[in-house]
Amino acid sequence: MYRSLFLLLTAIVLLSSCDKEARKTLTPQQVQQRIDSITAGRVYEAELRARKELEHRMKIEIKVKLDSIARARELRAQAAQPSPADTMHQP
């Protein structure tokens, strides 16, 4: 009984694995066309994510850079102005 069940299952598997029509091979142009169609959407999504990340990072980094520049200008302006102690000793 088990043997006949095994043979039946084996026959089903073998028959189902056989294709009635031969598989067509793709030309290099067809392969490239499929690759391009698959990757086009993924590239577009990756570019959108990259733009969003850039905008987010720019908001953070520009603020820090502007604060740094403003602080450097303040320090330079303070260094250029004579201190009150320096003006008292001049004749």
Buried (B, 14 or more C-beta within 10 A) or exposed (E): EEEEEEEEEEEEEEEEEEEEEEEEEEEEEEEEEEEEEEEEEEEEEEEEEEEEEEEEEEEEEEEEEEEEEEEEEEEEEEEEEEEEEEEEEEE
